[in-house]
């Protein structure tokens, strides 16, 4: 069963009288009258991170992944709660010191504060993070408009390469090893862009599961399609070099997830302010496509104007 089918069948009815739940179809809970915004995410070893050999980096990845849910809504994260399930091996004194140090560094970097949590003994290692922010307005899903431009921040695919390297599925030189594994453990979270998003976004989502997968979630309740242009989808120079050296294809890497960049749509008349914001803040923002009528099918176009098929659209939660 797909996650959305599960939610619709068993849990949607429980939230019908609670507007803040947003019909369980967004990244956050939003109580407008209290200006309260909350997100919650769970992370399991073997699914969201390979192992716990580097607890200091794993916890940083988890924190950044969690606050990105608020950031893409145009909300500055303020407080967070951590619940952890593990045993004496995963929560050894050495590991706990590393976790504490990393959390302190992330708090300083993003001006967030730990407020509580829970610990439970378990053979399986996992974390759940609750993030809280305050705002009278958020950027919702499913608010795209016909002919909206589609944008994405940063570069895509680097984190996936980092994962492949850590799994020993691909071999690279030392400089590439550090670059790509850092992108896996330490995603670039564009917190400086947060307050600006509301001035031009119509709808937004963070890229956790993959470009195509998350784009389809972004407009899943709207009668729209999309057109993406492969040449405009941004990848790093290092990924370009790797693709060329190993004779790979760009399509293999652009929708694999774990990028935590911001995917959003905006009216064409906002392009000027978006590019100005990009330059002022030093944040890469790329226009990659367009929102189209439902009478057209969604498609991805290559450099020669041909429609192409991407086999892997991203990660789907199935039960």
C-alpha positions in Angstrom: 0.0 0.0 0.0 1.3 3.5 -0.9 1.7 5.9 1.9 -1.0 8.2 0.6 -3.4 5.4 0.3 -2.7 4.3 3.8 -3.2 7.8 5.1 -6.4 8.3 3.2 -7.9 5.0 4.2 -7.1 4.9 7.9 -6.2 8.4 9.2 -7.6 11.2 7.0 -11.0 11.0 8.6 -9.5 11.6 12.1 -8.2 15.0 11.0 -11.3 16.3 9.1 -12.3 18.8 11.8 -8.8 20.1 12.3 -7.8 22.7 9.6 -4.3 22.8 10.9 -3.7 19.3 9.7 -4.0 20.5 6.0 -5.8 17.2 5.2 -2.6 15.3 6.0 -1.3 16.3 2.6 1.5 18.7 3.4 4.8 18.8 5.2 3.6 20.5 8.3 0.8 21.2 10.8 -0.2 24.9 10.6 -2.4 26.6 13.2 -2.8 30.1 11.7 -4.5 31.7 14.7 -1.6 30.7 17.0 1.0 31.2 14.3 2.3 27.7 15.0 4.0 25.5 12.5 5.1 21.9 13.3 6.8 19.2 11.4 7.8 15.6 12.4 10.2 13.1 10.8 11.5 9.7 11.6 14.8 8.2 10.6 15.8 4.5 10.8 19.1 2.8 10.4 19.2 0.9 7.2 16.6 3.1 5.5 17.7 6.7 6.1 21.3 6.1 7.1 23.5 3.1 6.5 25.1 2.6 9.9 26.1 4.6 13.0 29.9 4.6 12.5 29.8 8.4 12.3 27.1 9.4 14.8 28.3 13.0 14.6 27.5 13.2 10.9 24.3 11.1 11.0 22.7 13.4 13.6 23.6 16.5 11.5 22.0 15.0 8.5 18.9 14.2 10.5 18.6 17.7 11.9 19.1 19.4 8.6 16.6 17.1 6.9 14.0 17.9 9.5 14.3 21.7 9.5 14.1 21.7 5.7 10.4 20.9 6.1 9.8 24.2 7.8 12.3 26.2 5.6 10.5 25.2 2.3 7.3 26.5 3.8 8.9 29.9 4.4 9.1 29.4 8.1 12.2 29.8 10.3 12.7 26.8 12.6 13.0 27.8 16.3 12.7 24.7 18.5 13.2 21.0 18.1 12.6 17.8 20.0 14.7 14.6 19.6 13.4 11.1 20.4 15.9 8.2 20.1 15.6 4.5 20.2 18.8 2.4 20.6 21.0 0.3 22.8 24.2 0.6 24.8 26.3 0.1 21.7 24.6 2.9 19.6 24.3 5.1 22.7 27.7 4.6 24.1 29.3 7.4 26.1 31.6 8.1 23.2 28.7 8.3 20.7 26.6 10.4 23.0 29.4 13.0 23.4 29.7 13.2 19.6 25.9 13.5 19.2 25.8 16.3 21.8 28.7 18.2 20.2 27.0 18.0 16.7 23.7 19.2 18.1 25.4 22.1 19.7 27.1 23.0 16.4 23.8 22.7 14.5 22.0 24.8 17.1 24.6 27.6 16.6 24.5 27.3 12.8 20.7 27.5 12.5 19.8 29.3 15.7 17.6 26.5 16.9 17.1 25.2 20.5 16.6 21.7 21.9 13.4 21.6 24.0 13.0 17.9 24.9 12.4 14.5 23.6 12.5 10.9 24.7 14.8 7.9 24.8 13.8 4.2 24.5 15.8 1.0 24.6 15.6 -0.9 21.4 17.7 -3.3 19.3 16.9 -1.1 16.3 18.4 2.4 16.0 16.1 5.2 15.1 15.3 8.9 15.7 12.2 11.1 15.5 12.6 14.9 15.2 9.8 17.4 15.9 10.5 20.9 14.7 8.6 24.0 15.6 8.4 27.5 14.0 6.1 30.5 14.2 4.5 32.3 11.3 1.1 33.8 10.3 1.6 32.5 6.8 3.1 29.4 5.1 3.6 28.3 1.5 1.3 25.4 0.9 1.4 22.4 -1.4 -1.1 22.3 -4.3 -1.2 26.0 -4.9 0.5 26.0 -8.3 -1.0 28.1 -11.0 -1.3 27.4 -14.7 1.9 28.4 -16.6 3.9 28.8 -13.4 7.6 28.4 -13.8 9.2 25.5 -11.9 12.4 26.3 -9.9 14.8 24.3 -7.8 17.6 25.5 -5.5 21.2 24.2 -5.5 22.3 21.0 -7.3 20.7 17.6 -7.5 22.3 14.1 -7.3 25.4 14.7 -5.2 23.9 13.1 -2.1 22.9 10.0 -4.1 26.5 9.6 -5.3 27.7 10.0 -1.7 25.3 7.1 -0.7 26.6 4.9 -3.6 30.2 5.6 -2.5 29.5 4.7 1.2 27.8 1.5 0.0 30.9 0.8 -2.1 28.8 0.7 -5.2 31.0 3.2 -7.0 34.8 4.0 -6.6 36.2 7.5 -6.8 39.4 9.4 -5.9 39.9 11.0 -2.5 38.7 14.5 -3.3 35.5 13.1 -4.9 35.0 10.8 -1.9 35.0 13.7 0.5 32.9 16.0 -1.7 30.1 13.5 -2.3 30.0 11.9 1.1 29.9 15.4 2.7 26.9 16.1 0.4 25.2 13.0 1.8 25.8 13.7 5.4 25.7 17.5 5.3 23.0 18.6 2.9 23.0 22.3 2.0 20.0 23.8 3.7 19.2 27.3 2.3 17.9 28.9 5.5 18.9 32.4 4.2 16.3 32.0 1.6 13.4 31.2 4.0 12.0 34.7 4.5 12.3 35.5 0.8 10.3 32.5 -0.4 6.9 34.0 0.5 7.5 37.0 -1.8 7.5 34.9 -4.9 6.5 31.2 -4.3 3.0 29.9 -5.1 3.7 26.4 -3.8 6.8 24.6 -2.5 8.2 21.3 -1.1 11.7 20.1 0.0 13.3 17.4 -2.1 13.6 14.4 0.1 12.3 11.6 -2.0 13.4 12.8 -5.5 12.7 15.5 -8.0 9.9 13.8 -10.0 8.4 12.0 -7.0 8.2 15.3 -5.0 7.0 17.4 -7.9 4.1 15.0 -8.3 3.3 15.3 -4.6 3.5 19.0 -4.9 0.6 19.1 -7.3 -1.1 15.9 -6.5 -4.5 17.4 -5.8 -4.5 19.7 -8.8 -5.5 19.0 -12.4 -2.1 20.0 -13.8 0.8 18.4 -15.6 4.4 19.5 -15.9 7.2 19.9 -18.4 10.8 19.7 -17.3 13.9 20.4 -19.4 16.8 18.1 -18.7 19.5 20.5 -19.6 18.2 23.1 -17.1 18.1 20.6 -14.1 21.2 21.7 -12.1 24.0 19.3 -11.2 27.4 20.1 -9.7 30.6 20.4 -11.7 32.0 17.4 -9.8 28.9 15.3 -10.8 29.4 16.4 -14.4 33.0 15.2 -14.3 32.0 11.9 -12.7 29.3 11.3 -15.3 31.8 12.0 -18.2 34.6 10.0 -16.7 32.4 6.9 -16.1 30.2 7.4 -19.2 27.0 7.6 -17.2 23.8 9.5 -17.9 22.5 12.6 -16.1 19.0 11.0 -15.9 20.4 8.4 -13.5 21.0 10.9 -10.8 18.5 13.9 -10.9 15.6 12.2 -9.1 17.1 10.0 -6.4 16.2 12.0 -3.3 18.1 13.1 -0.2 18.9 16.5 -1.8 16.9 18.7 0.6 16.8 21.5 -1.9 13.7 23.6 -2.3 11.4 22.9 -5.3 8.9 25.6 -5.9 6.7 27.2 -8.6 6.2 30.9 -9.2 4.4 33.1 -11.7 6.5 34.1 -14.8 6.4 37.8 -13.7 8.4 36.8 -10.6 11.5 35.6 -12.5 13.3 38.9 -12.1 12.9 39.0 -8.3 13.9 35.4 -8.1 17.1 35.9 -10.0 17.9 39.0 -8.0 17.4 37.1 -4.8 19.6 34.3 -6.0 22.4 36.8 -6.8 22.0 38.8 -3.6 22.0 35.7 -1.3 24.5 33.7 -3.3 22.1 30.8 -3.6 21.8 28.9 -6.9 18.2 28.9 -8.2 17.4 27.3 -11.5 14.3 27.5 -13.6 13.8 23.9 -14.8 10.3 23.7 -16.3 6.7 24.8 -16.4 3.3 23.9 -15.0 0.9 22.8 -17.8 -2.7 21.9 -18.4 -3.9 18.4 -17.4 -4.9 18.0 -21.1 -1.1 17.6 -21.7 0.8 14.7 -20.3 3.7 15.4 -17.9 7.0 15.1 -19.7 10.8 15.6 -19.5 12.5 17.0 -22.6 16.2 16.5 -23.5 18.6 18.9 -25.3 17.3 17.8 -28.7 13.7 18.5 -27.8 12.9 14.8 -27.5 10.7 13.4 -24.7 12.7 11.1 -22.4 11.7 8.6 -19.8 13.3 8.5 -16.3 13.0 5.0 -14.8 13.6 6.1 -11.2 11.3 8.9 -10.2 12.4 8.8 -6.6 11.7 7.0 -3.4 8.1 5.8 -2.6 7.0 4.7 0.8 5.1 1.4 0.4 3.7 -0.8 3.2 
